[in-house]
Amino acid sequence: MKRRIIAVAVFAAISTLTLLVAFGPLGGSRATPTLATDAERTSLDAALQSAGLHPVSRIAPVDFEIESLAGQVRSLADYRGSIVFLNFWATWCPPCVEEMPSMQRLADILELEGLAMVAVNVQEDRPQVERFMSDHGLSFEVLLDRRGQVGQSYAVRGLPTTVILDRTGAIMARKVGFAYWDTDEMIELFRAILEQV
C-alpha cells in the first residue's frame, strides 16, 4: 500500500514535469519552475504522509542554544544548509530506545549526502546519557535539553517526537512516536527530501 502511494505520487510529479518539458509554458519562454516545484512538493508531502510523518506548511525556524554531549554550545544556525532530523528522546523511554539503532543506520547511510542526525535528550544528566550512548554503540550528535525548554519550543508533547527541518531550519514535517527509520522506504524518502528541498 505504502509503495503504491509513493509510486502514484512520483508518477504524478514525473507526468507534470514531462508535460512542461515537452510543451513548455504558454508564453513560449523556458520552463516554469513554480509548477515543477509545486508538483515536487505535492509528491514529497504524499511520500511523507505514507511514511507516517505529518507534513506541515514550513513553520518558521525555532532557534535554540544548548550544550551538546561533546560539550559544545550548539544553535540552529550550526545546521543551516543540512536537512535536520531532530529527535526528542529520553533513556527511560522504551520506544526511543527501540528506534535509535535505526536512526544510527539512517545517519550512517545519508550523513555524507547532507542529513544531520541530532538527538535532543530531554531532562536527563550528562553521565546517564553518555553511558546510554556508549552502551548502545550510538555516535550521532546528542544535545542536552536539561530543562525541557527546547522541547517546549518545538511543541513536544510525547517521546519520541521527530521533527524534520529544511535547509533553512524551518519545520517541514513531524512524527510523534516510534518508527523504524532505516527501511528501504524511509531511506528513499530521505533521499528525495535531500534532492528536492
N, CA, C and O of each residue as an XYZ file, in Angstrom:
788
protein
N       0.829     -1.203      0.000
C       0.000      0.000      0.000
C       0.868      1.260      0.000
O       0.654      2.178     -0.791
N       1.876      1.283      0.926
C       2.751      2.454      1.002
C       3.495      2.667     -0.310
O       3.616      3.792     -0.796
N       3.998      1.549     -0.884
C       4.746      1.681     -2.142
C       3.842      2.182     -3.261
O       4.279      2.950     -4.118
N       2.570      1.747     -3.258
C       1.628      2.188     -4.278
C       1.393      3.695     -4.174
O       1.361      4.390     -5.190
N       1.230      4.201     -2.950
C       1.007      5.644     -2.760
C       2.220      6.436     -3.227
O       2.089      7.450     -3.913
N       3.418      5.954     -2.843
C       4.653      6.636     -3.273
C       4.761      6.606     -4.795
O       5.114      7.605     -5.424
N       4.448      5.429     -5.388
C       4.551      5.297     -6.840
C       3.589      6.248     -7.552
O       3.957      6.870     -8.548
N       2.351      6.363     -7.044
C       1.369      7.272     -7.651
C       1.843      8.715     -7.548
O       1.745      9.479     -8.509
N       2.364      9.088     -6.364
C       2.836     10.462     -6.171
C       4.009     10.769     -7.099
O       4.065     11.842     -7.700
N       4.948      9.821     -7.215
C       6.103     10.025     -8.095
C       5.642     10.108     -9.552
O       6.134     10.945    -10.308
N       4.690      9.237     -9.954
C       4.169      9.264    -11.319
C       3.537     10.618    -11.635
O       3.738     11.164    -12.720
N       2.765     11.162    -10.675
C       2.128     12.465    -10.894
C       3.167     13.554    -11.102
O       3.017     14.408    -11.976
N       4.215     13.519    -10.300
C       5.268     14.536    -10.424
C       5.998     14.404    -11.762
O       6.263     15.401    -12.434
N       6.319     13.159    -12.143
C       7.034     12.933    -13.412
C       6.156     13.340    -14.595
O       6.650     13.932    -15.555
N       4.860     13.029    -14.533
C       3.944     13.397    -15.621
C       3.897     14.908    -15.809
O       3.951     15.403    -16.934
N       3.798     15.637    -14.700
C       3.759     17.103    -14.768
C       5.049     17.649    -15.380
O       5.015     18.518    -16.251
N       6.178     17.132    -14.915
C       7.461     17.607    -15.439
C       7.630     17.268    -16.921
O       8.177     18.060    -17.689
N       7.149     16.067    -17.317
C       7.244     15.660    -18.725
C       6.443     16.612    -19.611
O       6.921     17.011    -20.674
N       5.237     16.980    -19.192
C       4.416     17.920    -19.966
C       5.094     19.275    -20.087
O       5.054     19.899    -21.148
N       5.709     19.730    -19.019
C       6.402     21.025    -19.062
C       7.583     21.001    -20.027
O       7.810     21.943    -20.786
N       8.332     19.893    -19.975
C       9.494     19.785    -20.872
C       9.040     19.664    -22.327
O       9.627     20.274    -23.220
N       7.981     18.864    -22.559
C       7.525     18.625    -23.932
C       6.889     19.847    -24.565
O       7.166     20.156    -25.724
N       6.046     20.546    -23.830
C       5.266     21.633    -24.418
C       5.704     23.019    -23.969
O       5.358     24.015    -24.605
N       6.459     23.093    -22.882
C       6.910     24.392    -22.405
C       5.759     25.194    -21.837
O       4.605     24.782    -21.954
N       6.048     26.333    -21.224
C       4.995     27.185    -20.691
C       4.239     27.894    -21.811
O       4.724     27.964    -22.940
N       3.064     28.414    -21.506
C       2.219     29.042    -22.521
C       2.879     30.241    -23.180
O       2.644     30.490    -24.363
N       3.682     30.977    -22.467
C       4.284     32.177    -23.021
C       5.436     31.921    -23.965
O       5.956     32.867    -24.558
N       5.854     30.684    -24.127
C       6.925     30.363    -25.053
C       8.312     30.504    -24.470
O       9.283     30.168    -25.147
N       8.453     30.988    -23.238
C       9.782     31.073    -22.646
C      10.157     29.734    -22.045
O       9.384     28.780    -22.133
N      11.334     29.645    -21.434
C      11.793     28.382    -20.848
C      10.909     27.972    -19.682
O       9.977     28.688    -19.317
N      11.203     26.824    -19.102
C      10.370     26.151    -18.099
C       9.895     27.060    -16.982
O      10.539     28.054    -16.648
N       8.742     26.696    -16.406
C       8.196     27.423    -15.264
C       8.499     26.644    -13.990
O       7.828     25.659    -13.684
N       9.501     27.085    -13.258
C       9.889     26.341    -12.075
C       8.805     26.275    -11.013
O       8.815     25.363    -10.186
N       7.865     27.222    -11.014
C       6.820     27.218     -9.996
C       5.980     25.944    -10.075
O       5.709     25.322     -9.048
N       5.562     25.546    -11.290
C       4.750     24.348    -11.446
C       5.540     23.112    -11.046
O       5.008     22.243    -10.355
N       6.772     23.014    -11.455
C       7.605     21.866    -11.092
C       7.780     21.807     -9.584
O       7.704     20.727     -8.997
N       8.011     22.938     -8.951
C       8.205     22.974     -7.501
C       6.930     22.543     -6.794
O       6.992     21.774     -5.835
N       5.770     23.024     -7.248
C       4.502     22.624     -6.644
C       4.274     21.124     -6.791
O       3.824     20.463     -5.856
N       4.588     20.591     -7.974
C       4.408     19.157     -8.205
C       5.342     18.353     -7.305
O       4.938     17.349     -6.717
N       6.581     18.795     -7.203
C       7.535     18.104     -6.331
C       7.087     18.159     -4.880
O       7.186     17.172     -4.151
N       6.591     19.325     -4.465
C       6.143     19.469     -3.069
C       4.953     18.558     -2.787
O       4.891     17.930     -1.731
N       4.007     18.482     -3.723
C       2.851     17.603     -3.557
C       3.297     16.156     -3.461
O       2.815     15.403     -2.615
N       4.219     15.771     -4.330
C       4.752     14.418     -4.324
C       5.464     14.118     -3.007
O       5.292     13.041     -2.436
N       6.254     15.058     -2.533
C       7.009     14.872     -1.293
C       6.070     14.789     -0.093
O       6.268     13.959      0.795
N       5.048     15.644     -0.063
C       4.073     15.594      1.030
C       3.364     14.238      1.071
O       3.138     13.683      2.146
N       3.019     13.714     -0.092
C       2.364     12.403     -0.155
C       3.302     11.319      0.360
O       2.881     10.413      1.079
N       4.570     11.416     -0.009
C       5.557     10.431      0.447
C       5.759     10.523      1.957
O       5.877      9.498      2.629
N       5.800     11.747      2.498
C       5.926     11.933      3.946
C       4.737     11.295      4.667
O       4.912     10.575      5.650
N       3.542     11.561      4.175
C       2.337     11.004      4.805
C       2.328      9.485      4.758
O       1.970      8.833      5.739
N       2.719      8.923      3.626
C       2.711      7.462      3.506
C       3.737      6.824      4.440
O       3.595      5.659      4.813
N       4.773      7.582      4.821
C       5.792      7.077      5.749
C       5.428      7.350      7.207
O       6.198      7.024      8.110
N       4.255      7.948      7.442
C       3.809      8.190      8.807
C       4.237      9.513      9.397
O       4.078      9.736     10.597
N       4.782     10.404      8.566
C       5.145     11.743      9.028
C       4.050     12.724      8.628
O       3.376     12.544      7.614
N       3.886     13.755      9.434
C       2.866     14.766      9.161
C       3.531     15.989      8.533
O       4.230     16.728      9.226
N       3.325     16.218      7.216
C       3.914     17.407      6.599
C       3.247     18.671      7.134
O       2.041     18.689      7.382
N       4.031     19.712      7.306
C       3.479     20.995      7.737
C       3.911     22.068      6.749
O       4.901     21.903      6.036
N       3.177     23.151      6.710
C       3.493     24.243      5.799
C       4.621     25.082      6.378
O       4.396     26.124      6.994
N       5.812     24.612      6.169
C       7.051     25.284      6.545
C       6.907     26.295      7.680
O       6.852     27.502      7.443
N       6.848     25.800      8.900
C       6.792     26.658     10.076
C       8.155     27.305     10.263
O       9.182     26.641     10.116
N       8.176     28.579     10.581
C       9.426     29.339     10.708
C      10.406     28.651     11.656
O       9.992     27.956     12.585
N      11.710     28.844     11.421
C      12.718     28.237     12.292
C      12.522     28.611     13.762
O      12.181     29.747     14.093
N      12.746     27.632     14.627
C      12.677     27.832     16.079
C      14.101     27.712     16.595
O      14.638     26.608     16.685
N      14.715     28.835     16.935
C      16.124     28.823     17.327
C      16.298     28.246     18.723
O      15.371     28.255     19.534
N      17.484     27.750     18.987
C      17.835     27.246     20.306
C      19.335     27.407     20.501
O      20.086     27.606     19.546
N      19.749     27.318     21.739
C      21.167     27.353     22.076
C      21.362     26.490     23.316
O      21.082     26.920     24.435
N      21.849     25.260     23.105
C      22.064     24.334     24.210
C      23.368     23.577     24.014
O      23.962     23.592     22.936
N      23.796     22.920     25.075
C      25.071     22.218     25.054
C      24.913     20.820     24.463
O      23.905     20.149     24.681
N      25.920     20.400     23.718
C      25.927     19.045     23.180
C      26.586     18.105     24.186
O      27.227     18.550     25.138
N      26.423     16.814     23.968
C      27.055     15.819     24.823
C      28.570     15.948     24.752
O      29.275     15.592     25.696
N      29.069     16.460     23.627
C      30.510     16.665     23.453
C      31.008     17.938     24.130
O      32.207     18.216     24.112
N      30.094     18.723     24.734
C      30.495     19.916     25.472
C      30.512     21.203     24.674
O      31.000     22.221     25.165
N      29.991     21.187     23.456
C      29.927     22.391     22.626
C      28.545     23.029     22.747
O      27.543     22.331     22.900
N      28.498     24.350     22.677
C      27.213     25.036     22.631
C      26.756     25.041     21.174
O      27.472     25.513     20.291
N      25.570     24.518     20.937
C      25.053     24.397     19.577
C      23.779     25.222     19.440
O      22.991     25.350     20.377
N      23.603     25.779     18.240
C      22.387     26.524     17.927
C      21.859     26.034     16.587
O      22.541     25.299     15.872
N      20.654     26.439     16.256
C      20.051     26.027     14.990
C      20.925     26.452     13.802
O      21.011     25.736     12.804
N      21.561     27.602     13.913
C      22.392     28.115     12.815
C      23.532     27.157     12.453
O      24.002     27.157     11.316
N      23.973     26.350     13.407
C      25.067     25.406     13.147
C      24.694     24.351     12.109
O      25.574     23.737     11.507
N      23.401     24.139     11.897
C      22.944     23.092     10.982
C      22.410     23.646      9.677
O      21.934     22.891      8.830
N      22.484     24.955      9.508
C      21.960     25.569      8.300
C      22.645     24.965      7.079
O      23.864     24.793      7.058
N      21.845     24.646      6.064
C      22.366     24.029      4.846
C      22.176     22.519      4.822
O      22.350     21.886      3.781
N      21.819     21.938      5.967
C      21.554     20.497      6.049
C      20.065     20.257      6.262
O      19.345     21.121      6.764
N      19.624     19.078      5.873
C      18.306     18.602      6.297
C      18.531     18.026      7.690
O      19.390     17.164      7.875
N      17.757     18.501      8.674
C      17.993     18.098     10.059
C      16.901     17.146     10.535
O      15.709     17.437     10.439
N      17.341     16.008     11.046
C      16.479     15.010     11.682
C      16.617     15.264     13.177
O      17.583     14.821     13.798
N      15.654     15.975     13.758
C      15.719     16.410     15.158
C      14.804     15.509     15.972
O      13.580     15.592     15.861
N      15.401     14.646     16.793
C      14.649     13.635     17.527
C      14.714     13.915     19.026
O      15.798     14.001     19.604
N      13.542     14.057     19.650
C      13.457     14.301     21.093
C      13.234     12.960     21.790
O      12.352     12.193     21.403
N      14.043     12.679     22.830
C      14.037     11.349     23.420
C      14.518     11.388     24.874
O      14.949     12.424     25.380
N      14.428     10.206     25.536
C      14.985     10.023     26.874
C      15.377      8.555     27.040
O      14.825      7.680     26.372
N      16.318      8.294     27.919
C      16.807      6.918     28.106
C      15.754      6.013     28.734
O      15.807      4.797     28.555
N      14.796      6.582     29.468
C      13.766      5.795     30.151
C      12.589      5.448     29.236
O      11.658      4.761     29.657
N      12.628      5.913     28.002
C      11.516      5.766     27.059
C      11.755      4.550     26.150
O      12.585      4.632     25.244
N      11.049      3.419     26.365
C      11.295      2.217     25.553
C      11.172      2.423     24.041
O      12.017      1.911     23.307
N      10.156      3.152     23.534
C      10.116      3.352     22.077
C      11.315      4.158     21.559
O      11.777      3.940     20.439
N      11.812      5.087     22.380
C      13.006      5.852     21.983
C      14.196      4.913     21.817
O      14.915      4.961     20.819
N      14.384      4.055     22.823
C      15.497      3.105     22.806
C      15.372      2.180     21.607
O      16.370      1.852     20.965
N      14.144      1.757     21.302
C      13.898      0.823     20.198
C      14.258      1.425     18.840
O      14.788      0.723     17.980
N      13.979      2.711     18.634
C      14.181      3.288     17.303
C      15.605      3.799     17.064
O      15.993      4.040     15.921
N      16.380      3.963     18.134
C      17.686      4.597     17.965
C      18.676      3.836     17.084
O      19.396      4.483     16.322
N      18.760      2.505     17.138
C      19.663      1.827     16.186
C      19.306      2.111     14.727
O      20.196      2.233     13.886
N      18.010      2.218     14.423
C      17.616      2.521     13.036
C      17.969      3.964     12.677
O      18.283      4.256     11.524
N      17.920      4.862     13.653
C      18.368      6.249     13.417
C      19.853      6.266     13.093
O      20.289      6.985     12.194
N      20.637      5.470     13.831
C      22.077      5.414     13.582
C      22.366      4.915     12.168
O      23.226      5.458     11.475
N      21.636      3.867     11.741
C      21.856      3.337     10.392
C      21.464      4.359      9.326
O      22.162      4.501      8.322
N      20.359      5.071      9.530
C      19.962      6.122      8.581
C      21.036      7.200      8.507
O      21.387      7.661      7.420
N      21.552      7.599      9.655
C      22.621      8.610      9.694
C      23.868      8.109      8.963
O      24.483      8.853      8.199
N      24.236      6.859      9.197
C      25.427      6.298      8.537
C      25.279      6.298      7.022
O      26.246      6.538      6.299
N      24.067      6.030      6.543
C      23.825      5.951      5.097
C      23.790      7.336      4.449
O      24.320      7.517      3.353
N      23.167      8.323      5.120
C      22.877      9.601      4.459
C      23.653     10.814      4.988
O      23.477     11.924      4.485
N      24.491     10.617      5.975
C      25.222     11.764      6.534
C      26.034     12.512      5.478
O      26.039     13.743      5.452
N      26.711     11.777      4.619
C      27.548     12.414      3.594
C      26.713     13.081      2.500
O      27.236     13.867      1.711
N      25.420     12.769      2.451
C      24.534     13.380      1.462
C      23.841     14.627      2.003
O      23.083     15.277      1.283
N      24.096     14.966      3.270
C      23.553     16.218      3.809
C      22.522     16.082      4.906
O      21.874     17.065      5.263
N      22.347     14.859      5.465
C      21.407     14.677      6.568
C      22.148     14.843      7.895
O      23.157     14.180      8.136
N      21.647     15.726      8.746
C      22.221     15.916     10.085
C      21.309     15.232     11.099
O      20.170     15.653     11.303
N      21.812     14.179     11.729
C      21.054     13.445     12.752
C      21.370     14.070     14.099
O      22.520     14.059     14.538
N      20.344     14.621     14.761
C      20.528     15.313     16.036
C      19.475     14.795     17.016
O      18.275     14.943     16.785
N      19.931     14.189     18.105
C      19.024     13.663     19.121
C      19.058     14.606     20.323
O      20.116     14.853     20.902
N      17.889     15.126     20.689
C      17.790     16.060     21.807
C      17.288     15.289     23.029
O      16.115     14.921     23.100
N      18.182     15.049     23.985
C      17.779     14.354     25.202
C      17.051     15.320     26.121
O      17.506     16.439     26.362
N      15.908     14.866     26.629
C      15.050     15.736     27.427
C      15.225     15.453     28.919
O      14.841     14.394     29.415
N      15.810     16.416     29.619
C      15.858     16.480     31.074
C      16.544     15.309     31.769
O      16.059     14.809     32.784
N      17.680     14.876     31.215
C      18.486     13.864     31.901
C      19.909     14.392     32.042
O      20.310     15.320     31.339
N      20.668     13.792     32.957
C      22.016     14.307     33.199
C      23.034     13.681     32.243
O      22.825     12.603     31.686
N      24.136     14.403     32.080
C      25.170     14.019     31.120
C      25.700     12.589     31.325
O      25.749     11.824     30.361
N      26.101     12.199     32.564
C      26.647     10.840     32.721
C      25.672      9.738     32.286
O      26.081      8.740     31.691
N      24.411      9.924     32.581
C      23.403      8.946     32.197
C      23.304      8.829     30.677
O      23.212      7.725     30.140
N      23.322      9.964     29.992
C      23.212      9.969     28.530
C      24.491      9.417     27.898
O      24.426      8.653     26.935
N      25.645      9.796     28.430
C      26.922      9.272     27.920
C      26.960      7.752     28.029
O      27.363      7.069     27.087
N      26.544      7.225     29.168
C      26.538      5.780     29.391
C      25.603      5.093     28.393
O      25.946      4.058     27.822
N      24.433      5.671     28.192
C      23.466      5.106     27.245
C      24.048      5.053     25.834
O      23.984      4.015     25.175
N      24.608      6.152     25.376
C      25.160      6.212     24.020
C      26.273      5.189     23.838
O      26.350      4.521     22.807
N      27.132      5.072     24.843
C      28.237      4.117     24.790
C      27.728      2.675     24.798
O      28.179      1.847     24.006
N      26.789      2.380     25.695
C      26.254      1.022     25.815
C      25.550      0.560     24.543
O      25.544     -0.632     24.234
N      24.959      1.498     23.804
C      24.198      1.150     22.602
C      24.980      1.381     21.301
O      24.444      1.174     20.213
N      26.237      1.807     21.410
C      27.071      1.999     20.224
C      26.569      3.066     19.279
O      26.657      2.920     18.060
N      26.033      4.157     19.852
C      25.473      5.237     19.035
C      26.452      6.398     18.952
O      27.079      6.755     19.949
N      26.585      6.988     17.769
C      27.596      8.040     17.595
C      27.046      9.347     17.042
O      27.804     10.305     16.892
N      25.740      9.421     16.732
C      25.209     10.679     16.211
C      25.203     11.728     17.322
O      25.356     11.412     18.502
N      25.024     12.979     16.916
C      25.118     14.083     17.869
C      23.933     14.103     18.833
O      22.786     13.882     18.444
N      24.245     14.375     20.105
C      23.210     14.495     21.136
C      23.308     15.874     21.775
O      24.392     16.334     22.133
N      22.160     16.519     21.909
C      22.065     17.792     22.618
C      21.331     17.546     23.935
O      20.445     16.694     24.014
N      21.709     18.300     24.968
C      21.145     18.103     26.302
C      20.161     19.216     26.645
O      20.554     20.333     26.982
N      18.888     18.891     26.553
C      17.816     19.841     26.862
C      17.447     19.652     28.340
O      16.401     19.091     28.666
N      18.320     20.127     29.214
C      18.197     19.827     30.645
C      16.904     20.318     31.267
O      16.367     19.661     32.159
N      16.392     21.449     30.822
C      15.163     21.997     31.404
C      13.919     21.741     30.542
O      12.809     22.123     30.911
N      14.117     21.102     29.410
C      12.997     20.807     28.531
C      12.501     21.995     27.731
O      11.419     21.940     27.146
N      13.286     23.080     27.695
C      12.830     24.298     27.016
C      12.814     24.162     25.501
O      11.928     24.697     24.833
N      13.805     23.439     24.953
C      13.831     23.247     23.500
C      12.636     22.381     23.091
O      11.972     22.660     22.093
N      12.372     21.341     23.864
C      11.209     20.507     23.596
C       9.920     21.309     23.622
O       9.051     21.122     22.769
N       9.791     22.204     24.598
C       8.597     23.053     24.666
C       8.487     23.951     23.451
O       7.396     24.128     22.908
N       9.602     24.521     23.016
C       9.562     25.437     21.877
C       9.201     24.717     20.576
O       8.702     25.341     19.639
N       9.455     23.394     20.516
C       9.073     22.594     19.349
C       7.745     21.855     19.573
O       7.394     20.951     18.814
N       7.010     22.252     20.626
C       5.690     21.686     20.935
C       5.724     20.173     21.095
O       4.820     19.475     20.636
N       6.773     19.661     21.751
C       6.885     18.230     22.002
C       5.950     17.872     23.159
O       6.056     18.429     24.252
N       5.035     16.938     22.904
C       4.058     16.517     23.911
C       4.287     15.086     24.378
O       3.756     14.679     25.411
N       5.061     14.330     23.635
C       5.345     12.941     23.995
C       6.657     12.509     23.373
O       7.139     13.138     22.432
N       7.238     11.437     23.894
C       8.512     10.931     23.393
C       8.321      9.523     22.841
O       7.553      8.735     23.393
N       9.027      9.205     21.742
C       9.853     10.119     20.956
C       9.013     11.008     20.041
O       7.912     10.641     19.631
N       9.551     12.170     19.736
C       8.994     13.052     18.711
C      10.123     13.420     17.771
O      11.204     13.816     18.208
N       9.871     13.289     16.484
C      10.869     13.633     15.476
C      10.359     14.801     14.641
O       9.217     14.802     14.182
N      11.222     15.792     14.453
C      10.896     16.975     13.665
C      11.920     17.066     12.534
O      13.125     17.019     12.781
N      11.447     17.196     11.307
C      12.334     17.327     10.153
C      12.401     18.802      9.772
O      11.379     19.451      9.550
N      13.631     19.316      9.703
C      13.855     20.717      9.362
C      14.459     20.817      7.973
O      15.307     20.009      7.594
N      14.014     21.818      7.213
C      14.613     22.028      5.887
C      15.960     22.736      6.029
O      16.426     22.972      7.144
N      16.572     23.069      4.917
C      17.942     23.611      4.948
C      18.034     25.003      5.569
O      19.128     25.463      5.893
N      16.888     25.680      5.738
C      16.886     26.986      6.407
C      16.561     26.860      7.890
O      16.631     27.842      8.628
N      16.205     25.649      8.331
C      15.813     25.433      9.719
C      14.321     25.439      9.935
O      13.863     25.202     11.053
N      13.532     25.707      8.877
C      12.076     25.701      9.006
C      11.565     24.271      9.188
O      12.107     23.331      8.606
N      10.519     24.118      9.999
C       9.929     22.802     10.241
C       9.111     22.394      9.018
O       8.220     23.127      8.590
N       9.417     21.220      8.455
C       8.679     20.752      7.287
C       7.826     19.516      7.562
O       6.883     19.239      6.820
N       8.147     18.768      8.624
C       7.351     17.581      8.954
C       7.653     17.169     10.389
O       8.684     17.534     10.954
N       6.727     16.396     10.970
C       6.947     15.888     12.327
C       6.265     14.536     12.487
O       5.331     14.199     11.759
N       6.749     13.781     13.446
C       6.148     12.487     13.783
C       6.230     12.305     15.287
O       7.295     12.461     15.884
N       5.109     11.976     15.893
C       5.081     11.634     17.305
C       5.025     10.121     17.388
O       4.129      9.488     16.828
N       5.991      9.550     18.091
C       6.011      8.100     18.257
C       7.142      7.430     17.502
O       7.895      8.056     16.756
N       7.224      6.141     17.728
C       8.293      5.275     17.230
C       8.216      5.041     15.723
O       7.135      5.041     15.133
N       9.377      4.843     15.118
C       9.437      4.399     13.714
C      10.741      3.640     13.494
O      11.729      3.863     14.194
N      10.731      2.744     12.518
C      11.979      2.171     12.021
C      12.436      3.099     10.906
O      11.791      3.177      9.860
N      13.520      3.791     11.116
C      13.964      4.835     10.202
C      14.888      4.344      9.084
O      15.250      5.117      8.197
N      15.267      3.074      9.122
C      16.235      2.577      8.147
C      15.634      1.611      7.132
O      16.371      0.875      6.476
N      14.310      1.601      6.990
C      13.700      0.750      5.960
C      14.034      1.322      4.581
O      14.427      2.483      4.461
N      13.875      0.502      3.548
C      14.124      0.974      2.177
C      13.259      2.181      1.859
O      13.720      3.129      1.224
N      11.980      2.151      2.307
C      11.057      3.252      2.024
C      11.520      4.547      2.696
O      11.458      5.619      2.093
N      11.984      4.444      3.949
C      12.444      5.626      4.667
C      13.710      6.194      4.028
O      13.843      7.408      3.874
N      14.620      5.328      3.665
C      15.863      5.791      3.023
C      15.536      6.496      1.709
O      16.105      7.542      1.398
N      14.607      5.906      0.933
C      14.166      6.512     -0.331
C      13.522      7.879     -0.080
O      13.761      8.835     -0.818
N      12.700      7.956      0.977
C      12.041      9.214      1.322
C      13.064     10.290      1.663
O      12.982     11.405      1.146
N      14.023      9.974      2.523
C      15.005     10.984      2.924
C      15.939     11.362      1.774
O      16.416     12.495      1.711
N      16.198     10.429      0.876
C      16.975     10.783     -0.325
C      16.186     11.785     -1.174
O      16.759     12.728     -1.718
N      14.873     11.577     -1.285
C      14.036     12.510     -2.045
C      14.033     13.882     -1.392
O      14.096     14.900     -2.082
N      13.959     13.919     -0.063
C      13.998     15.197      0.651
C      15.333     15.897      0.384
O      15.370     17.095      0.104
N      16.410     15.149      0.473
C      17.746     15.726      0.263
C      17.906     16.269     -1.154
O      18.599     17.264     -1.367
N      17.266     15.617     -2.118
C      17.377     16.071     -3.517
C      16.465     17.251     -3.823
O      16.825     18.114     -4.624
N      15.294     17.304     -3.203
C      14.284     18.287     -3.606
C      14.204     19.518     -2.720
O      13.708     20.554     -3.163
N      14.679     19.438     -1.478
C      14.474     20.546     -0.547
C      15.754     21.363     -0.407
O      15.782     22.344      0.336
